[in-house]
Amino acid sequence: MSSSETPRGPVDSSRVPRYAGPATFARLPRLDEVGRADVAVVGVPFDSGVSYRPGARFGGNAIREASRLLRPYNPAQDASPFALAQVADGGDIAVNPFNINEAVETVEAAADDLLGTGARLMTLGGDHTIALPLLRSVAKKHGPVALLHFDAHLDTWDTYFGAEYTHGTPFRRAVEEGILDTSALSHVGTRGPLYGKQDLTDDEKMGFGIVTSADVYRRGADEVADQLRQRIGDRPLYISIDIDCLDPAHAPGTGTPEAGGMTSRELLEILRGLASCNLVSADVVEVAPAYDHAEITSVAASHTAYELTTIMSRQIAEARAK
């Protein structure tokens, strides 16, 4: 389709029950059915970089299944994201589960191809290792980007067992490679024990600010969102969300859970407060459905991706209207 054509939206749930048919994200068309997309939702079924519980390779499809109940109008943002821009499910990026370096290269190349079409990416992980190649690709297009990293953990450690590419190292590598704007980096939702105080010192030297889950609890979502907006400014922004930023009560299905996390309501409200930021792409990672029950984690992740997609669709529509 051309950019002037009316976007093709989800399957009509008044004609086809939500539990029937292919499980694309939000029951949207596949990318090959529409030809091009303004926002491409893609999965990366990869979890070879995890340090504790595996299973995030099944996260993307679990999020898609949970997204069947998403509806086309988002009242919190007063927007119909799938009518404002063409959003399509681009399927999965097939990566080598036995070779992390090759997998990282494959994700970067696939992201390059998708971004090269003019699409923004909404990526469903997969473990957090995949954030590095995604950031590499986004930085090729936009230059060093601002980063909001929602996570229980810092993910700025150096190596695990001598391995440079793991789910705990992507943002140290990204800083080292110069693909992040170090004046606009923030962790949100961090908590729990660390290896030592030096972890925080190293993280601060890289340029990261920290908003802990306790900060969100004490100060509230609106104040936190305002602080983050001021730090980001009008820079191109990438948002990376490890679902373990949520408390295990709200996201039990993840590989490295930590007590004392944010609620799903707090996460969604903070994201809605970032609607004016220049969001160029995003990911939601670390959903491990084997540890989930009643789809609690995948439902939270699907709504998180929905809010991010809405922000991108609104911005695309606003840019075209100028």
Disulfide bonds with the S-S distance in Angstrom:
none
